[in-house]
Amino acid sequence: MNSGTGEKTKTAPTPAVDFNPPLKPHKKTLILLSVLFTAWVIFLLILYFKTTYPLRHS
């Protein structure tokens, strides 16, 4: 007999997230991103020392 709660046959819920194997590290990508980040930081330092630093220390 059904108790009126609306329960149906229980089935295993499907997972909402599909767990794949983790990504493999790529040495070339790491080196490229490190070089780009270093170049960006150097660019920002050049901008700082050419614009703001001389005005504060004059």
KADA-V606062 format. One record per residue. N is the residue number from 1. RES is the residue in three letters. PHI is phi in radians with two decimals (NA if undefined). PSI is psi in whole degrees, 0 to 359 (NA if undefined). BURIAL is + if it has 16 or more other ideal C-beta (glycine too) atoms within 10 Angstrom, else -. Layout:
[[N & RES & PHI & PSI & BURIAL] [N & RES & PHI & PSI & BURIAL]]
This chain:
[[1 & MET & NA & 143 & -] [2 & ASN & -1.55 & 132 & -] [3 & SER & -1.45 & 0 & -] [4 & GLY & 1.55 & 10 & -] [5 & THR & -1.55 & 354 & -] [6 & GLY & 1.44 & 14 & -] [7 & GLU & -1.25 & 138 & -] [8 & LYS & -1.97 & 181 & -] [9 & THR & -1.08 & 138 & -] [10 & LYS & -1.38 & 128 & -] [11 & THR & -2.13 & 158 & -] [12 & ALA & -1.20 & 127 & -] [13 & PRO & -1.21 & 142 & -] [14 & THR & -1.39 & 140 & -] [15 & PRO & -1.18 & 141 & -] [16 & ALA & -1.34 & 334 & -] [17 & VAL & -2.02 & 135 & -] [18 & ASP & -1.68 & 112 & -] [19 & PHE & -1.49 & 108 & -] [20 & ASN & -1.67 & 167 & -] [21 & PRO & -1.11 & 151 & -] [22 & PRO & -1.13 & 158 & -] [23 & LEU & -1.20 & 146 & -] [24 & LYS & -1.53 & 142 & -] [25 & PRO & -1.22 & 143 & -] [26 & HIS & -2.06 & 115 & -] [27 & LYS & -1.11 & 320 & -] [28 & LYS & -1.13 & 321 & -] [29 & THR & -1.16 & 319 & -] [30 & LEU & -1.07 & 315 & -] [31 & ILE & -1.12 & 316 & -] [32 & LEU & -1.07 & 313 & -] [33 & LEU & -1.15 & 325 & -] [34 & SER & -1.15 & 318 & -] [35 & VAL & -1.15 & 316 & -] [36 & LEU & -1.11 & 319 & -] [37 & PHE & -1.13 & 317 & -] [38 & THR & -1.11 & 318 & -] [39 & ALA & -1.10 & 321 & -] [40 & TRP & -1.14 & 316 & -] [41 & VAL & -1.12 & 318 & -] [42 & ILE & -1.09 & 319 & -] [43 & PHE & -1.06 & 316 & -] [44 & LEU & -1.12 & 321 & -] [45 & LEU & -1.15 & 320 & -] [46 & ILE & -1.07 & 315 & -] [47 & LEU & -1.06 & 319 & -] [48 & TYR & -1.12 & 312 & -] [49 & PHE & -1.27 & 340 & -] [50 & LYS & -1.53 & 337 & -] [51 & THR & -2.02 & 297 & -] [52 & THR & -1.41 & 316 & -] [53 & TYR & -1.02 & 314 & -] [54 & PRO & -1.10 & 327 & -] [55 & LEU & -1.22 & 326 & -] [56 & ARG & -1.38 & 334 & -] [57 & HIS & -2.01 & 38 & -] [58 & SER & -1.93 & NA & -]]
